Amino acid sequence: MVFHQIEHWFNVLQQLGYFAGFIILYLRAMIPVFPLTLYVILNVHAYGFITGTIISWLGIVAGTFTVFYFFRKFVDSSFMQRVKAKKGVKKLTHFIDKQGLVPIFILMCFPFTPNTVVNFVASFSHIKMKNYFIILLFSKFISISFLAVMGREVTTFLTHPIRAIILIIVTIVIWFIGKRVEKHFMGTHEE
């Protein structure tokens, strides 16, 4: 029954066209509670591996940059100034200003990093919008490509259990590494 429902969603997404696949990832970047992995899997299975990956990548980049742009535009508002004045945010902003784009690139490459937090802190920094966009393009390509490969392999879990086990192990290792890198670069949350 579950497989029938999942197949139904693939068909619905296909019928709606590429724009629907783009929009769900665009909105996911703005509302981070939605499951990124699920949406990438939907796109990959609805539109094919390459097209689904590209649509997912473009959607998440556009949405993430929109959020960054929004935060950057309102950085001088009273609410944002209060947030910016917090000790932890000051520390992170100073760290990003000092270290440059490399920590942001590394953090954004991992699919399990809270991009909203990275976006928020990056908007307070002195990073140029053009540079942030370039970093976003490359890092999100890596992140979405990994999720797309993972999503493509989801349907082979029952037919190829060894591949499923390898994929699960790789995912856990990447999650663990991502959390360690995140803790290293953004582990200054004590306030």
N, C-alpha and C positions, 0 to 999 in steps of 0.2 A: 504493500500500500504506500509506504514512504517513497519508494523509487518511482512509483507512478506519479505522485505529487511533485517530486523534484523534476521529473521529465516534463510535467505540465508547465512548471515555471520556466524551464528552458524554452519551451515552445512559445509561451506568452512573450518572453523577452525577444525572441527572434521575430515574432510578428510585429512588435512595436518598433523594431528597427534599431540602428546603431545609436541614435540619439538617446534612447532610453537607457542603454548600457552606460553611456557617457554620464547621463544625469544622475544615475544611482551612485556612481563613484564621486561625482562632483558634490552631491549632497552629503555623502559619507564623510568627506573631508571637513564639512562644516558641522556635522553632528556626529562626533566621534563614537557615540555609543553603538552605532550600527556596525555590524561585523564585516570588516574589510575583506577578510578571506572569503567569506560566503559570496560577496558581490563579485570578486574577481573570478571565483569558480563559476558563478552564473554566466558571466561574460565569456569566459573561455569555452564553456560548453554550448552556449547559445550561438556564438559567432565564429567559433574555431579558435585554435590556439593563438595564431599570430594576430588576427584581427581583434580577438577578445583581449589579448594582452595590450595592444596599442590603445584600444578604446578605454580600458581600465587605467592605463598609465596617463593618458591625456585628461581623463576625468579627475583623477586624484591630484594631478599637478595643477590643473585649473582651479579646483576647489581649495587646495592648500594655499595656493598663491593668493586667491581671493581673500581668505581668512587673514593671511599675513598683511595684505594691502589694507584691509579693514582695520586691523590692529594698528598699523603704522599711521593711518590717517587720523585715528583718534588717540594717538599717543599723548597728546597734550591736554586731553580732557581731564577733569578733576578725578574721575574714577580711576583712569589709567595712571595718573600721577600718584594716587594713593597706593595702587598696586606696585608701581615702580619703586616706591619708597621703602617697600618691605625689604628686610635684610637679605633674605634668600634670593629674591629677584635681583637685587643690586649685585649680589655676588655672582650670580649666573650671567647677568648682563656684562659685568666687568670681565668675567672669564671669556665670554664670546668675543668681546671687543679686543681682548689681549691675544687670544689664540687664533682668531680669524675664522675662516670658513671650514677648516678641516674637521673640527668636532661636530659641526652641524651636518656636514656631509656624511660622516661616519654614523651619527645617530639616525639620520633619515634613511640610510641604506637598510637598516633593520626593520622588517615589517611590523615588529611588535613594540616599537618605540612610540610613546605618546606624542604624536606630531603636533597636537594642539599646544602642548607645553613648549615644545621647541619653537613653534611659530610665535607664540606669545612672547617668549624671551628674546627671540631674534628680532622681533619688531621694535623692542626697546633698544637694541644695540645700534651701532653705527654702520652696520652692513648696508651696502648699496642694494637697492631693489633689484637691479640688473644682475648683480653677482648672486644674490639669493635665488633668483629665478633659475640661473644656470645650474647652481648646486642642486636645486630642487629637481630639475629635469633629469640629471644624471643619477642622483640618489634614488629617486622614485622609480626610475627605470629598473635599477637593480632590485629594489624591494618588490615591485609588482611582477617582475619576471620570475622571481623566486616563488611568489604566491601562485602565479599562473602554472608553473611547472608542477607545484604541489597540487593545484586544482585539477590539472589534467590527469594526474596519477590517482586521484580519489576514486575514479570509477574502476581502477584495476586492483583495488584492495582485495576483493574476493578471488579474483582470477590469478593474481600474482602476489601471494602473501609476503614473499621475500622483499619485493619492491616496496610494499607497504611498510614493512618493518624498517627498512633503510630510510624511507621518507620520514617516518615518525622520529627516528633517531636523529636525522639531520635537522629536522624542525626543532626538536628539543635542544640540540647543541646550539643552533642559531639563536633560539630564544635565550638560552643561558648566556651566550656570548654577548648578545644584545643588552641583556640586563646588566652584565658586568661593565660594558662600555658605557651604558647609560649612567650607572652608579659612579663610574670614574669621572665622566664629564659633567653630570648634572647632580651628583650626590651631595650637593650643598644645601639641602632643604631644611636643615635645622634652623629654627627661629626661636 
